[in-house]
């Protein structure tokens, strides 16, 4: 790396840590503190009630305090990353970073605690004294062999999980990678020869874990800076190393590497030479995990062993062995069942969960985060990527199950499946609110046709439909293009088996389709030649024809192109006397809960009748989510204070609604803040017909509705479900190009819900 680039990266990293405020952590209150009543409950006298409950039963600390979701990351800074013994204070940025990972990946609150104490026994005493504050302890960056001493003392004296991540986290991820590497190589733990370099905490823990997975002790050869660990050696030895001493005259790495199936490097750069790799067994497995420079670079391995299976600790090569795949999720499962320790069974469950996830289809979220990388199980994809959001549900639930089965769970779960679903809801924000929609969709098998079947997002949505629903996907696209996307993205769905394929270039139904389209459009300027051309090139029109002919129940389109362009073909073929586009409704999910916005797409400046129709459609669809609608008609005018165009149209719509006798709450016309703030609304219009905050905002133009939707997405982290095309009886939904694969799955569930269940 050039000096200029290195300087740029350094400056960027320092800027990241300094601005907009120093450090990477802050503390936020979880309860309101806005008045004297709140103060009396948060502190004296109300706080005494919680304290007395905990005194009566210590287990109540998990109910009334943050302890059950609070981890301490503890270090004395004696072995920090690749920096060595830099001291407790200098280790603080690293420990803060670890806390951020806990929060981001598993929603675990974390305090970093840096202790200026080099003596392992005194350090252990301090950590043990922290037990009343924390639900678990993560020991970090403590040099060997002190780390073994600290962990052993703490585990013996404390009744909460104590986990030294440098040891066990590394061992777990190595175990998962080795499990899958052996599967790819066609080998078994019981049969392989392992040669390892590095006798530190991570190296010893990895070897211990490999033994638990089935490797035979006599087949393990451990080397360090002084050569092979052998019987009779007294240089730089400790009990942990001595456990792997071999009775042999061999002394060097080069002496013992012959015939090795797995090289495990946790030492330093350049330790393993290409000529050594050449001596290894067929299809060698090389885990060169030293950071930042591994024991050998992948290109050097492949120069002598092209079929080698390689992992490193770096993110710029395949198969990065990264502890973040493990520690957030093993702690999540342990905390949620009140585990008193993290035992071998829980660690092996973690390994099995991580390994199994890599063998499954890659998630759309991981594929988006690592665009351009091949994420298909094999030699270059042995373990999942850290941003695979399925990790939390798969790994944490496996750990929780193991904790309960081994009797270390003080708060066992009643329903493991429900727990797994809650974990999914914590990372997929749409999961909870979409639950009633998915349940309704399972009441019938519906055929959903996707106009843009070659799109990766559509294929991932189809994969998820096959795995999670009873609906049948139909994809429009060229077979070769779809096959290429399936192979490139490691999907398991197959045309003709998991989904029906419509090839616009060569489909036996082509004549029927163009004649159907011409029959509908013959008196609207469409000639037979034009109908033929459209049925060869316009996938939205093809999908609409299929729904028109009864070959599918619903069409989903719009992953590219302009909304109104798609709407034109949907209206041509699917609008009837009873069905016509009413408006587009977007569900926005934020930290404050769901908020529906309409009409975001269909009517640029709706008439009063169209506004009233949109309000009624919105109310009907909101109930599909198990929510009672409270709809606000929004305008620049507020309760008649302006004689503006939008104000007049909203007031006229309000009169129409008043005469319709609808069975839901609505109010208007008003500003958005008035709709969302009941106290403000009460000051402006005492006795308003609406109580509480509105959960749906209907605007007087698509400009205003679209702006509100986009601001919530861009600045408030809002997640969109939709747009939902109202008024078409679920026969079609038009999405927008920004939609994700998960968004398409959500729309397919909405499309897959029989109209009778919500109309």
ZIPEJO-V752117 format. One record per residue. N is the residue number from 1. PSI is psi in whole degrees, 0 to 359 (999 if undefined). OMEGA is omega in whole degrees, -180 to 180 (none if undefined). Layout:
N:PSI:OMEGA ; N:PSI:OMEGA
This chain:
1:134:-178 ; 2:157:180 ; 3:321:-179 ; 4:318:180 ; 5:319:179 ; 6:318:178 ; 7:322:179 ; 8:318:178 ; 9:321:179 ; 10:314:-180 ; 11:319:180 ; 12:319:180 ; 13:318:180 ; 14:320:178 ; 15:319:179 ; 16:319:-178 ; 17:336:-174 ; 18:328:-172 ; 19:152:-1 ; 20:348:171 ; 21:149:-175 ; 22:142:176 ; 23:179:-176 ; 24:5:-176 ; 25:154:168 ; 26:166:179 ; 27:133:178 ; 28:142:177 ; 29:145:179 ; 30:353:-180 ; 31:153:180 ; 32:150:175 ; 33:73:-171 ; 34:349:-176 ; 35:179:-178 ; 36:326:180 ; 37:316:177 ; 38:318:-179 ; 39:321:-179 ; 40:334:178 ; 41:324:-178 ; 42:326:-178 ; 43:216:-175 ; 44:135:6 ; 45:348:-170 ; 46:329:-177 ; 47:336:-179 ; 48:329:-179 ; 49:317:178 ; 50:319:-180 ; 51:319:180 ; 52:323:178 ; 53:321:179 ; 54:322:177 ; 55:321:-180 ; 56:325:-180 ; 57:106:-177 ; 58:334:179 ; 59:339:179 ; 60:348:177 ; 61:328:179 ; 62:340:180 ; 63:322:-169 ; 64:357:178 ; 65:175:-180 ; 66:1:-172 ; 67:323:-177 ; 68:349:178 ; 69:28:-173 ; 70:125:180 ; 71:144:172 ; 72:128:170 ; 73:112:-171 ; 74:131:178 ; 75:154:168 ; 76:8:173 ; 77:25:-176 ; 78:351:179 ; 79:69:-171 ; 80:116:178 ; 81:232:175 ; 82:14:-174 ; 83:344:178 ; 84:212:-177 ; 85:87:-178 ; 86:358:178 ; 87:162:-175 ; 88:314:-176 ; 89:315:-178 ; 90:342:179 ; 91:350:-173 ; 92:317:178 ; 93:325:179 ; 94:317:-179 ; 95:323:173 ; 96:318:178 ; 97:320:178 ; 98:320:179 ; 99:321:178 ; 100:320:179 ; 101:319:176 ; 102:312:-176 ; 103:315:-174 ; 104:318:-173 ; 105:335:-175 ; 106:7:179 ; 107:40:176 ; 108:128:177 ; 109:147:-170 ; 110:136:170 ; 111:133:172 ; 112:132:-177 ; 113:111:180 ; 114:122:-173 ; 115:126:180 ; 116:71:-176 ; 117:103:-178 ; 118:338:-177 ; 119:121:-174 ; 120:326:-180 ; 121:318:177 ; 122:322:178 ; 123:317:179 ; 124:321:178 ; 125:316:-180 ; 126:314:-179 ; 127:317:-180 ; 128:326:180 ; 129:348:-180 ; 130:356:-172 ; 131:322:180 ; 132:338:-175 ; 133:327:-167 ; 134:154:175 ; 135:343:179 ; 136:160:-179 ; 137:129:173 ; 138:106:175 ; 139:141:-171 ; 140:136:169 ; 141:50:173 ; 142:129:-171 ; 143:154:174 ; 144:146:4 ; 145:5:-177 ; 146:324:-177 ; 147:324:179 ; 148:320:-179 ; 149:312:-178 ; 150:313:-178 ; 151:317:-178 ; 152:315:180 ; 153:314:-177 ; 154:319:-179 ; 155:326:180 ; 156:325:-173 ; 157:338:-174 ; 158:151:-179 ; 159:25:175 ; 160:161:-179 ; 161:134:172 ; 162:123:-170 ; 163:116:176 ; 164:103:-170 ; 165:325:179 ; 166:327:176 ; 167:291:-166 ; 168:326:177 ; 169:313:177 ; 170:317:-178 ; 171:321:-179 ; 172:313:-179 ; 173:321:174 ; 174:319:179 ; 175:319:178 ; 176:316:180 ; 177:319:180 ; 178:322:178 ; 179:312:-178 ; 180:328:177 ; 181:317:178 ; 182:325:177 ; 183:316:179 ; 184:320:-177 ; 185:348:-178 ; 186:37:-179 ; 187:170:-178 ; 188:149:180 ; 189:320:-174 ; 190:343:-172 ; 191:346:-167 ; 192:155:171 ; 193:129:-178 ; 194:130:173 ; 195:126:-175 ; 196:145:172 ; 197:131:-180 ; 198:110:-179 ; 199:24:179 ; 200:191:-175 ; 201:312:-178 ; 202:316:-178 ; 203:314:180 ; 204:316:-179 ; 205:321:179 ; 206:318:178 ; 207:318:177 ; 208:319:-180 ; 209:321:178 ; 210:325:176 ; 211:319:179 ; 212:332:-180 ; 213:354:174 ; 214:352:178 ; 215:140:-180 ; 216:138:-177 ; 217:320:-177 ; 218:347:-180 ; 219:11:-179 ; 220:127:-179 ; 221:114:-175 ; 222:127:176 ; 223:150:172 ; 224:197:-176 ; 225:338:-179 ; 226:4:180 ; 227:203:-177 ; 228:138:172 ; 229:113:-175 ; 230:161:179 ; 231:136:-179 ; 232:350:179 ; 233:139:179 ; 234:4:-180 ; 235:124:175 ; 236:52:180 ; 237:155:172 ; 238:169:-176 ; 239:327:-179 ; 240:318:177 ; 241:317:-176 ; 242:332:180 ; 243:341:-179 ; 244:15:180 ; 245:135:179 ; 246:145:175 ; 247:94:-173 ; 248:162:173 ; 249:353:178 ; 250:148:-173 ; 251:341:-173 ; 252:166:176 ; 253:317:-180 ; 254:328:179 ; 255:324:-169 ; 256:352:-174 ; 257:342:-177 ; 258:125:177 ; 259:7:-180 ; 260:137:176 ; 261:325:-177 ; 262:124:168 ; 263:127:180 ; 264:108:-177 ; 265:121:174 ; 266:55:-171 ; 267:267:-175 ; 268:175:-173 ; 269:143:171 ; 270:13:-176 ; 271:321:-178 ; 272:127:-178 ; 273:153:178 ; 274:322:-180 ; 275:335:175 ; 276:318:178 ; 277:323:-179 ; 278:337:179 ; 279:349:-176 ; 280:172:-179 ; 281:170:175 ; 282:148:-178 ; 283:59:-176 ; 284:152:176 ; 285:120:-176 ; 286:109:175 ; 287:96:-179 ; 288:93:-164 ; 289:3:178 ; 290:142:180 ; 291:144:0 ; 292:347:-179 ; 293:119:-176 ; 294:171:179 ; 295:330:175 ; 296:143:-180 ; 297:148:-178 ; 298:320:-180 ; 299:323:179 ; 300:324:177 ; 301:312:-175 ; 302:340:179 ; 303:335:179 ; 304:344:-180 ; 305:80:-175 ; 306:335:-178 ; 307:13:-179 ; 308:152:175 ; 309:121:-167 ; 310:139:170 ; 311:150:176 ; 312:181:174 ; 313:8:-174 ; 314:150:-179 ; 315:349:-178 ; 316:8:172 ; 317:157:176 ; 318:158:174 ; 319:57:175 ; 320:120:175 ; 321:103:-172 ; 322:123:-177 ; 323:342:-179 ; 324:344:174 ; 325:344:-172 ; 326:298:-162 ; 327:322:180 ; 328:325:-171 ; 329:328:176 ; 330:324:175 ; 331:322:180 ; 332:310:180 ; 333:320:-179 ; 334:315:-180 ; 335:320:-173 ; 336:341:175 ; 337:8:-180 ; 338:43:-177 ; 339:145:178 ; 340:348:177 ; 341:169:170 ; 342:103:-172 ; 343:179:-178 ; 344:318:-178 ; 345:322:178 ; 346:321:179 ; 347:319:179 ; 348:324:175 ; 349:322:177 ; 350:315:178 ; 351:311:-177 ; 352:322:179 ; 353:314:179 ; 354:314:-178 ; 355:317:-180 ; 356:323:-179 ; 357:323:178 ; 358:329:-179 ; 359:345:178 ; 360:173:177 ; 361:137:180 ; 362:140:180 ; 363:153:178 ; 364:324:-179 ; 365:318:178 ; 366:319:180 ; 367:322:179 ; 368:322:-179 ; 369:334:-177 ; 370:46:-177 ; 371:136:180 ; 372:343:179 ; 373:148:178 ; 374:112:-176 ; 375:52:178 ; 376:132:-176 ; 377:132:-179 ; 378:196:-175 ; 379:329:-179 ; 380:8:178 ; 381:81:-177 ; 382:332:-177 ; 383:153:-178 ; 384:167:174 ; 385:149:-178 ; 386:329:-177 ; 387:19:171 ; 388:107:-172 ; 389:349:179 ; 390:346:-177 ; 391:316:-173 ; 392:316:-178 ; 393:317:-177 ; 394:309:-173 ; 395:311:-177 ; 396:320:-180 ; 397:324:177 ; 398:319:179 ; 399:315:179 ; 400:318:179 ; 401:315:180 ; 402:322:178 ; 403:319:180 ; 404:318:-178 ; 405:333:-179 ; 406:5:172 ; 407:19:179 ; 408:5:180 ; 409:121:178 ; 410:344:177 ; 411:71:-177 ; 412:149:180 ; 413:142:177 ; 414:326:-173 ; 415:103:-177 ; 416:324:178 ; 417:319:178 ; 418:323:177 ; 419:316:179 ; 420:321:179 ; 421:321:178 ; 422:322:178 ; 423:319:177 ; 424:322:179 ; 425:332:-179 ; 426:337:180 ; 427:331:174 ; 428:96:-170 ; 429:338:-180 ; 430:349:-171 ; 431:315:-175 ; 432:311:-176 ; 433:335:180 ; 434:352:-174 ; 435:310:179 ; 436:331:179 ; 437:314:179 ; 438:322:179 ; 439:319:178 ; 440:323:-179 ; 441:332:-178 ; 442:354:-179 ; 443:351:-180 ; 444:153:174 ; 445:118:-179 ; 446:147:180 ; 447:120:-178 ; 448:121:-180 ; 449:130:178 ; 450:122:-177 ; 451:324:-176 ; 452:66:-173 ; 453:345:180 ; 454:350:-178 ; 455:134:180 ; 456:320:-179 ; 457:321:179 ; 458:317:180 ; 459:321:178 ; 460:321:177 ; 461:320:178 ; 462:319:177 ; 463:314:-179 ; 464:323:177 ; 465:317:180 ; 466:322:-176 ; 467:330:-168 ; 468:347:-175 ; 469:178:175 ; 470:0:-178 ; 471:157:-178 ; 472:113:179 ; 473:144:172 ; 474:127:-177 ; 475:134:176 ; 476:123:-180 ; 477:170:180 ; 478:130:-176 ; 479:317:-178 ; 480:318:-180 ; 481:320:180 ; 482:317:178 ; 483:320:180 ; 484:316:179 ; 485:320:179 ; 486:314:-179 ; 487:315:-176 ; 488:326:-174 ; 489:9:174 ; 490:32:180 ; 491:157:-178 ; 492:352:179 ; 493:148:-179 ; 494:136:178 ; 495:143:-179 ; 496:346:179 ; 497:303:-178 ; 498:336:178 ; 499:153:175 ; 500:142:-178 ; 501:131:174 ; 502:115:-179 ; 503:109:-177 ; 504:340:-179 ; 505:338:-177 ; 506:86:179 ; 507:135:-178 ; 508:344:-180 ; 509:6:-174 ; 510:312:-179 ; 511:316:179 ; 512:322:-176 ; 513:313:-177 ; 514:328:178 ; 515:323:175 ; 516:313:-179 ; 517:317:179 ; 518:322:179 ; 519:324:179 ; 520:324:-169 ; 521:6:-174 ; 522:324:-179 ; 523:19:174 ; 524:32:171 ; 525:8:-178 ; 526:117:179 ; 527:165:176 ; 528:318:180 ; 529:319:179 ; 530:321:178 ; 531:318:177 ; 532:315:-178 ; 533:318:-179 ; 534:321:-180 ; 535:355:172 ; 536:337:-168 ; 537:337:-172 ; 538:98:-175 ; 539:331:176 ; 540:316:178 ; 541:321:178 ; 542:313:179 ; 543:320:179 ; 544:322:176 ; 545:319:180 ; 546:317:178 ; 547:318:178 ; 548:322:-177 ; 549:357:-180 ; 550:16:179 ; 551:354:174 ; 552:153:179 ; 553:333:-176 ; 554:151:178 ; 555:136:171 ; 556:126:-178 ; 557:174:173 ; 558:7:180 ; 559:344:167 ; 560:160:-179 ; 561:179:-175 ; 562:140:-173 ; 563:311:-175 ; 564:333:176 ; 565:313:178 ; 566:319:-178 ; 567:327:180 ; 568:313:-178 ; 569:325:175 ; 570:316:-179 ; 571:318:-180 ; 572:315:-168 ; 573:335:-171 ; 574:346:176 ; 575:139:179 ; 576:185:177 ; 577:329:-178 ; 578:349:-177 ; 579:130:174 ; 580:154:-179 ; 581:121:180 ; 582:319:-178 ; 583:170:178 ; 584:131:-178 ; 585:125:178 ; 586:128:173 ; 587:120:178 ; 588:125:-179 ; 589:122:178 ; 590:183:179 ; 591:334:-179 ; 592:359:179 ; 593:187:-176 ; 594:146:175 ; 595:125:-180 ; 596:140:-178 ; 597:132:178 ; 598:162:-14 ; 599:122:-173 ; 600:351:-172 ; 601:324:-159 ; 602:303:-174 ; 603:110:-178 ; 604:313:176 ; 605:87:-172 ; 606:151:173 ; 607:167:176 ; 608:321:179 ; 609:320:179 ; 610:324:177 ; 611:313:180 ; 612:320:179 ; 613:321:178 ; 614:318:179 ; 615:315:-180 ; 616:318:178 ; 617:318:179 ; 618:315:-180 ; 619:318:-179 ; 620:317:-178 ; 621:327:178 ; 622:323:179 ; 623:339:176 ; 624:335:-179 ; 625:9:-180 ; 626:24:-178 ; 627:137:176 ; 628:122:-173 ; 629:140:170 ; 630:102:-167 ; 631:128:176 ; 632:131:174 ; 633:111:-169 ; 634:142:-177 ; 635:167:170 ; 636:341:175 ; 637:151:-177 ; 638:111:178 ; 639:46:173 ; 640:14:-175 ; 641:350:178 ; 642:142:177 ; 643:57:-179 ; 644:165:-180 ; 645:312:-179 ; 646:323:179 ; 647:317:180 ; 648:317:-179 ; 649:321:179 ; 650:319:179 ; 651:322:178 ; 652:320:177 ; 653:321:179 ; 654:319:178 ; 655:319:178 ; 656:317:179 ; 657:321:179 ; 658:328:-178 ; 659:355:-176 ; 660:345:179 ; 661:42:-178 ; 662:161:-174 ; 663:34:177 ; 664:166:-177 ; 665:134:174 ; 666:157:180 ; 667:156:178 ; 668:187:-16 ; 669:150:-173 ; 670:166:175 ; 671:161:-179 ; 672:318:-179 ; 673:327:177 ; 674:324:179 ; 675:325:-173 ; 676:348:-177 ; 677:99:-176 ; 678:325:-180 ; 679:318:177 ; 680:318:-179 ; 681:322:180 ; 682:325:178 ; 683:323:-176 ; 684:319:-178 ; 685:81:179 ; 686:139:179 ; 687:22:177 ; 688:151:-179 ; 689:348:-179 ; 690:132:174 ; 691:140:180 ; 692:184:-178 ; 693:144:173 ; 694:148:174 ; 695:3:176 ; 696:135:178 ; 697:121:176 ; 698:126:-174 ; 699:167:-177 ; 700:359:176 ; 701:154:177 ; 702:334:176 ; 703:311:-178 ; 704:315:-179 ; 705:317:179 ; 706:322:179 ; 707:317:179 ; 708:316:179 ; 709:313:-176 ; 710:326:177 ; 711:320:178 ; 712:324:179 ; 713:314:-171 ; 714:327:-173 ; 715:339:-178 ; 716:8:179 ; 717:26:-178 ; 718:137:176 ; 719:128:-176 ; 720:136:165 ; 721:116:-176 ; 722:200:1 ; 723:147:176 ; 724:120:179 ; 725:111:-178 ; 726:148:174 ; 727:354:-176 ; 728:14:175 ; 729:31:-180 ; 730:16:179 ; 731:342:179 ; 732:146:170 ; 733:136:-179 ; 734:116:-179 ; 735:187:178 ; 736:159:-175 ; 737:340:-179 ; 738:359:-174 ; 739:149:178 ; 740:172:176 ; 741:321:178 ; 742:322:177 ; 743:321:177 ; 744:323:176 ; 745:317:178 ; 746:316:179 ; 747:322:179 ; 748:325:177 ; 749:319:176 ; 750:317:179 ; 751:331:-177 ; 752:359:179 ; 753:120:178 ; 754:139:-177 ; 755:327:-177 ; 756:341:-177 ; 757:348:-178 ; 758:354:-178 ; 759:999:none
